[in-house]
Amino acid sequence: MRNPDIIFGPVITEKSINGNQEGVYTFKVDKRATKTQIKSEIERQFGVKVVKVNTLNTKAKDRRVGRYTGKTKTYKKAIVTLAQGSSIEM
């Protein structure tokens, strides 16, 4: 897996935006990516120092459209903590 293919984009929710003020950012990443790969790619793309990376795999949720039911897609989420004083412009 090539490194530019690891990060798909930021997760924009109310909870993730509130974490940005403390230097905590949330990204949607490739399911096969490891924490060290995510850390090196964030540091390379944004030029910041990463202190900690937490990952979690989301579960599919049931969704309905009329009488038809389906499921949302699953993805891996990375919660990245930056060094004191570092920030990323979103």
Phi and psi restraints in degrees (value plus and minus 20) as a CYANA .aco file:
   2 ARG   PHI     -99.7   -59.7
   2 ARG   PSI     127.8   167.8
   3 ASN   PHI     -83.6   -43.6
   3 ASN   PSI     -58.5   -18.5
   4 PRO   PHI     -83.7   -43.7
   4 PRO   PSI     -37.7     2.3
   5 ASP   PHI    -107.1   -67.1
   5 ASP   PSI     -18.6    21.4
   6 ILE   PHI     -97.5   -57.5
   6 ILE   PSI     -68.4   -28.4
   7 ILE   PHI    -115.4   -75.4
   7 ILE   PSI     103.4   143.4
   8 PHE   PHI    -112.4   -72.4
   8 PHE   PSI     -52.7   -12.7
   9 GLY   PHI     139.4   179.4
   9 GLY   PSI     152.1   192.1
  10 PRO   PHI     -97.1   -57.1
  10 PRO   PSI     134.6   174.6
  11 VAL   PHI    -115.7   -75.7
  11 VAL   PSI      97.7   137.7
  12 ILE   PHI    -124.8   -84.8
  12 ILE   PSI      77.8   117.8
  13 THR   PHI    -154.2  -114.2
  13 THR   PSI     149.7   189.7
  14 GLU   PHI     -82.9   -42.9
  14 GLU   PSI     -61.1   -21.1
  15 LYS   PHI     -86.9   -46.9
  15 LYS   PSI     -61.2   -21.2
  16 SER   PHI     -90.9   -50.9
  16 SER   PSI     -54.5   -14.5
  17 ILE   PHI     -86.9   -46.9
  17 ILE   PSI     -58.3   -18.3
  18 ASN   PHI     -85.3   -45.3
  18 ASN   PSI     -50.4   -10.4
  19 GLY   PHI     -92.7   -52.7
  19 GLY   PSI     -40.3    -0.3
  20 ASN   PHI     -82.5   -42.5
  20 ASN   PSI     -49.6    -9.6
  21 GLN   PHI     -90.1   -50.1
  21 GLN   PSI     -45.8    -5.8
  22 GLU   PHI    -113.8   -73.8
  22 GLU   PSI     -15.8    24.2
  23 GLY   PHI      65.0   105.0
  23 GLY   PSI       4.3    44.3
  24 VAL   PHI    -133.7   -93.7
  24 VAL   PSI     102.5   142.5
  25 TYR   PHI    -143.0  -103.0
  25 TYR   PSI     127.9   167.9
  26 THR   PHI    -138.6   -98.6
  26 THR   PSI     112.1   152.1
  27 PHE   PHI    -150.1  -110.1
  27 PHE   PSI     128.9   168.9
  28 LYS   PHI    -110.0   -70.0
  28 LYS   PSI     106.3   146.3
  29 VAL   PHI    -148.2  -108.2
  29 VAL   PSI     149.7   189.7
  30 ASP   PHI     -85.6   -45.6
  30 ASP   PSI     121.9   161.9
  31 LYS   PHI     -82.6   -42.6
  31 LYS   PSI     -48.8    -8.8
  32 ARG   PHI    -107.0   -67.0
  32 ARG   PSI     -25.3    14.7
  33 ALA   PHI     -93.4   -53.4
  33 ALA   PSI     120.6   160.6
  34 THR   PHI    -115.2   -75.2
  34 THR   PSI     149.0   189.0
  35 LYS   PHI     -83.4   -43.4
  35 LYS   PSI     -59.5   -19.5
  36 THR   PHI     -87.8   -47.8
  36 THR   PSI     -56.9   -16.9
  37 GLN   PHI     -86.5   -46.5
  37 GLN   PSI     -61.3   -21.3
  38 ILE   PHI     -84.0   -44.0
  38 ILE   PSI     -63.9   -23.9
  39 LYS   PHI     -81.1   -41.1
  39 LYS   PSI     -67.4   -27.4
  40 SER   PHI     -86.5   -46.5
  40 SER   PSI     -55.6   -15.6
  41 GLU   PHI     -91.8   -51.8
  41 GLU   PSI     -59.2   -19.2
  42 ILE   PHI     -83.5   -43.5
  42 ILE   PSI     -63.7   -23.7
  43 GLU   PHI     -84.4   -44.4
  43 GLU   PSI     -57.8   -17.8
  44 ARG   PHI     -92.2   -52.2
  44 ARG   PSI     -64.9   -24.9
  45 GLN   PHI     -92.3   -52.3
  45 GLN   PSI     -58.7   -18.7
  46 PHE   PHI    -127.9   -87.9
  46 PHE   PSI     -29.6    10.4
  47 GLY   PHI      47.5    87.5
  47 GLY   PSI      19.6    59.6
  48 VAL   PHI    -143.4  -103.4
  48 VAL   PSI     146.7   186.7
  49 LYS   PHI    -119.6   -79.6
  49 LYS   PSI     100.8   140.8
  50 VAL   PHI    -114.5   -74.5
  50 VAL   PSI     109.5   149.5
  51 VAL   PHI    -112.7   -72.7
  51 VAL   PSI     -63.6   -23.6
  52 LYS   PHI    -167.6  -127.6
  52 LYS   PSI     126.1   166.1
  53 VAL   PHI    -149.8  -109.8
  53 VAL   PSI     103.1   143.1
  54 ASN   PHI    -132.7   -92.7
  54 ASN   PSI     118.5   158.5
  55 THR   PHI    -144.6  -104.6
  55 THR   PSI     134.5   174.5
  56 LEU   PHI    -172.7  -132.7
  56 LEU   PSI     127.2   167.2
  57 ASN   PHI    -118.0   -78.0
  57 ASN   PSI     104.4   144.4
  58 THR   PHI     -99.2   -59.2
  58 THR   PSI     135.7   175.7
  59 LYS   PHI    -120.4   -80.4
  59 LYS   PSI     133.6   173.6
  60 ALA   PHI     -91.9   -51.9
  60 ALA   PSI     118.3   158.3
  61 LYS   PHI    -129.4   -89.4
  61 LYS   PSI     128.0   168.0
  62 ASP   PHI     -95.4   -55.4
  62 ASP   PSI     116.0   156.0
  63 ARG   PHI    -153.3  -113.3
  63 ARG   PSI     125.4   165.4
  64 ARG   PHI    -140.1  -100.1
  64 ARG   PSI     122.7   162.7
  65 VAL   PHI    -150.7  -110.7
  65 VAL   PSI      81.2   121.2
  66 GLY   PHI      47.8    87.8
  66 GLY   PSI    -146.0  -106.0
  67 ARG   PHI    -114.0   -74.0
  67 ARG   PSI     -21.1    18.9
  68 TYR   PHI    -114.0   -74.0
  68 TYR   PSI     115.9   155.9
  69 THR   PHI    -132.9   -92.9
  69 THR   PSI     132.1   172.1
  70 GLY   PHI    -175.4  -135.4
  70 GLY   PSI    -193.3  -153.3
  71 LYS   PHI    -149.5  -109.5
  71 LYS   PSI     129.4   169.4
  72 THR   PHI     -97.8   -57.8
  72 THR   PSI     145.6   185.6
  73 LYS   PHI     -98.2   -58.2
  73 LYS   PSI     130.6   170.6
  74 THR   PHI    -113.5   -73.5
  74 THR   PSI     134.2   174.2
  75 TYR   PHI    -175.6  -135.6
  75 TYR   PSI     149.0   189.0
  76 LYS   PHI    -122.6   -82.6
  76 LYS   PSI     117.0   157.0
  77 LYS   PHI    -136.3   -96.3
  77 LYS   PSI     115.2   155.2
  78 ALA   PHI    -135.5   -95.5
  78 ALA   PSI     105.7   145.7
  79 ILE   PHI    -125.1   -85.1
  79 ILE   PSI      92.6   132.6
  80 VAL   PHI    -128.1   -88.1
  80 VAL   PSI     107.7   147.7
  81 THR   PHI    -123.4   -83.4
  81 THR   PSI     106.5   146.5
  82 LEU   PHI    -115.2   -75.2
  82 LEU   PSI     143.8   183.8
  83 ALA   PHI     -86.6   -46.6
  83 ALA   PSI     138.3   178.3
  84 GLN   PHI     -77.0   -37.0
  84 GLN   PSI     108.8   148.8
  85 GLY   PHI      70.6   110.6
  85 GLY   PSI     -27.8    12.2
  86 SER   PHI    -110.6   -70.6
  86 SER   PSI     130.2   170.2
  87 SER   PHI    -173.6  -133.6
  87 SER   PSI     140.1   180.1
  88 ILE   PHI    -141.1  -101.1
  88 ILE   PSI     111.2   151.2
  89 GLU   PHI    -101.3   -61.3
  89 GLU   PSI     104.9   144.9
